[in-house]
Amino acid sequence: MENFGEKSDGVESESLEVRYNGGEYTSKEFKDYLASKGIKYQLSISGRPEQNEVAERMNLTLTERAHSIRLQADMSEEFWAEAVNHASYLVNMSPSTAIDLQIPEEIWRGVSVDYSTLRIFGCPACSFVDGPKRNKLEFKSKKCIFIGFTKGVEGFRLWDPEKKSAFTSRDVVFDEDSMLREKPETKDKAQGGASNSSAADTEEKGVKFSDSPKGPEGSEEDSSDSDGDKQEANSRAT
């Protein structure tokens, strides 16, 4: 809160208000801190999130985006925190209509943002293994998964599936193309997977199809008649 007051240009700390009734903001220590900084303290009513609509709307935005990128990457729910952190990073790096399409990160830091490091959440990657961490016969890289960025570190946050742990590395090669390819099951549906399933359902119902094509109605009777005529002609000839 103190850093926020310093960053708010032209806004005195006495004019700031805290409008939230969460338990983490109702302790005596926090109230004393706000009083020492001259920050007004106003609680919202329990069960009325609309009184704190800005924060609640942002919570919904982060939740929906985190839900989307996690499912797109086909990652389990245990990565929900990583997905929320990455969603928050993307929000701060994107233009906002609340500030006339300016970028929050640029306003806060005063420098232009760099999009060259952005990667697709959950994409496969290969991280370089430093010499001291391997012997001469082992692989120089290991497969991992991109799960965001580490605050205050110029590197990529990765997940090691074998060790079940996260780490940060700078020397990484990403395979984002695999995330953009169409999944096999989706491709089958787009190419008529429904018709194939219908054919399978027809066979299950006991409907059988002849291997050879049939002629029009009455063709079987005509064929039997022609065979009888041939037999009668042969008997007359004898």
C-alpha positions in Angstrom: 0.0 0.0 0.0 2.9 2.4 0.8 4.5 1.7 -2.6 1.2 2.2 -4.3 0.8 5.6 -2.7 4.3 6.6 -3.9 3.6 5.4 -7.4 0.2 7.2 -7.7 1.2 10.5 -9.3 -0.8 13.5 -8.1 -2.9 11.4 -5.7 -2.3 11.8 -1.9 -2.4 8.8 0.3 -5.2 10.4 2.4 -7.6 10.1 -0.6 -7.1 6.4 -1.1 -9.8 4.0 0.2 -9.7 0.3 0.9 -13.1 -1.2 0.1 -12.9 -4.8 0.9 -14.1 -7.0 3.8 -11.7 -9.9 3.5 -10.2 -11.4 6.6 -6.6 -10.5 5.6 -7.6 -6.7 5.8 -9.4 -6.7 9.1 -6.6 -7.4 11.5 -5.6 -4.8 14.1 -2.0 -4.6 12.7 -3.4 -3.7 9.2 -5.8 -1.1 10.6 -3.0 0.5 12.6 -0.8 0.6 9.5 -3.5 2.3 7.4 -4.1 4.9 10.2 -0.4 5.7 10.4 -0.3 6.4 6.6 -3.6 8.4 6.6 -5.4 5.9 4.4 -9.1 5.8 4.7 -10.6 2.4 5.6 -14.0 1.5 4.4 -15.4 -2.1 4.6 -17.8 -3.5 2.1 -20.9 -5.5 3.2 -20.5 -9.3 3.4 -22.1 -11.1 0.5 -22.1 -7.9 -1.7 -19.2 -8.3 -4.2 -20.7 -5.6 -6.4 -19.4 -3.0 -3.8 -15.9 -4.0 -4.9 -16.8 -4.4 -8.5 -13.3 -3.5 -9.9 -11.5 -6.2 -8.0 -14.2 -8.8 -8.4 -14.3 -8.2 -12.2 -10.5 -8.6 -12.4 -10.8 -11.8 -10.3 -13.3 -13.2 -12.9 -11.0 -12.1 -15.8 -8.0 -13.9 -14.3 -10.0 -17.0 -13.5 -11.5 -17.3 -16.9 -8.2 -16.7 -18.7 -6.3 -19.1 -16.4 -9.0 -21.7 -17.0 -8.7 -21.3 -20.8 -5.0 -21.5 -21.1 -4.7 -24.4 -18.8 -7.3 -26.5 -20.7 -5.7 -25.5 -24.0 -2.4 -26.9 -22.8 -4.2 -30.0 -21.5 -2.7 -29.5 -18.0 -4.1 -30.8 -14.7 -5.7 -28.6 -12.0 -2.5 -28.7 -9.9 -1.1 -26.0 -12.3 -3.9 -23.5 -11.5 -1.6 -21.2 -9.6 0.9 -21.1 -12.5 -2.0 -20.5 -14.9 -3.3 -17.6 -12.8 0.2 -16.0 -12.5 0.6 -16.2 -16.3 -2.8 -14.8 -16.9 -2.0 -11.9 -14.7 1.3 -11.3 -16.6 -0.6 -11.2 -19.9 -3.2 -8.8 -18.5 -0.4 -6.4 -17.4 1.2 -6.7 -20.8 -2.0 -6.0 -22.8 -3.7 -2.7 -23.7 -6.5 -1.8 -21.3 -9.7 0.1 -22.2 -9.8 1.5 -18.6 -6.7 3.6 -19.4 -7.4 4.4 -23.0 -5.7 1.3 -24.5 -2.5 2.0 -22.7 -0.4 -0.9 -21.4 -0.3 -1.2 -17.5 3.3 -2.4 -17.5 4.5 0.6 -19.5 2.7 3.0 -17.2 4.0 1.4 -14.1 7.6 0.9 -15.1 7.9 3.8 -17.5 9.6 1.7 -20.2 8.3 0.0 -23.3 7.3 -3.7 -22.9 9.2 -6.4 -24.7 6.9 -9.1 -26.3 9.8 -11.1 -27.8 9.9 -13.4 -24.7 6.2 -14.3 -24.8 5.5 -18.0 -25.3 2.4 -20.2 -25.3 1.5 -21.5 -21.8 2.1 -25.2 -21.5 4.1 -25.6 -24.7 6.8 -28.3 -24.8 10.4 -27.0 -24.4 14.0 -28.2 -24.1 16.2 -26.6 -21.5 20.0 -26.7 -21.7 21.6 -28.5 -18.8 24.8 -26.9 -17.5 28.0 -28.8 -17.6 28.4 -29.2 -13.8 24.9 -30.8 -13.6 25.7 -33.6 -16.0 28.5 -35.9 -17.2 29.9 -36.1 -20.7 27.7 -39.0 -21.6 24.3 -37.5 -20.6 22.0 -35.4 -22.8 22.9 -31.7 -22.9 19.2 -30.8 -22.7 16.0 -32.1 -21.1 12.4 -32.0 -22.0 10.2 -29.7 -19.9 7.0 -27.6 -20.1 6.8 -23.8 -20.1 4.7 -22.5 -17.2 5.4 -18.8 -17.2 8.0 -16.4 -15.8 9.8 -15.9 -12.5 9.4 -12.5 -11.1 12.7 -10.6 -10.9 14.6 -13.1 -13.0 15.4 -12.9 -16.7 14.5 -16.4 -17.6 11.6 -18.8 -18.2 9.8 -20.8 -15.6 9.7 -24.5 -16.6 8.3 -27.7 -15.2 10.3 -30.9 -15.1 7.9 -33.9 -15.6 10.5 -36.4 -14.3 11.5 -34.6 -11.1 8.0 -33.1 -10.6 9.5 -29.7 -9.8 9.7 -26.2 -11.3 12.9 -24.3 -12.2 14.1 -21.3 -14.1 16.3 -21.3 -17.2 17.5 -18.9 -19.8 18.7 -21.2 -22.5 15.4 -22.8 -23.7 14.1 -23.9 -27.1 10.3 -24.0 -27.4 8.0 -26.1 -29.6 5.0 -23.8 -30.0 4.1 -25.3 -33.4 2.9 -28.4 -31.6 0.3 -26.3 -29.7 -1.1 -24.9 -32.9 -1.5 -28.2 -34.7 -5.0 -29.6 -35.0 -5.6 -32.5 -32.6 -6.4 -35.9 -34.3 -9.8 -36.2 -32.7 -10.8 -32.7 -33.8 -9.5 -33.4 -37.3 -11.6 -36.6 -37.6 -14.7 -34.8 -36.6 -14.1 -32.0 -39.1 -13.6 -34.6 -41.9 -16.8 -36.5 -41.3 -16.3 -38.4 -38.1 -20.1 -38.2 -37.5 -20.8 -40.1 -40.7 -18.4 -42.9 -39.7 -20.1 -43.2 -36.4 -23.5 -43.4 -38.1 -22.2 -46.3 -40.3 -21.0 -48.1 -37.2 -24.4 -47.6 -35.5 -26.1 -49.0 -38.6 -24.0 -52.1 -38.4 -24.7 -52.5 -34.7 -28.5 -52.5 -35.5 -28.1 -55.6 -37.7 -28.4 -53.9 -41.0 -26.1 -55.7 -43.5 -24.9 -54.7 -46.9 -24.2 -57.0 -49.8 -20.7 -57.1 -51.1 -21.9 -57.0 -54.7 -24.3 -54.3 -56.0 -27.9 -55.3 -56.6 -29.9 -54.4 -59.7 -33.4 -52.8 -59.7 -36.5 -54.5 -58.3 -37.4 -57.7 -60.0 -33.8 -58.4 -61.3 -33.5 -61.6 -59.2 -36.8 -63.0 -60.7 -35.7 -62.1 -64.2 -32.4 -63.9 -63.7 -34.2 -67.1 -62.5 -36.6 -67.0 -65.5 -33.7 -66.7 -67.9 -32.0 -69.7 -66.3 -35.2 -71.8 -66.7 -35.5 -70.8 -70.4 -31.9 -71.9 -71.1 -32.6 -75.3 -69.5 -35.8 -75.8 -71.6 -33.9 -74.8 -74.8 -31.2 -77.4 -74.0 -33.8 -80.2 -73.4 -35.4 -79.5 -76.8 -32.1 -79.5 -78.6 -31.4 -83.0 -77.2 
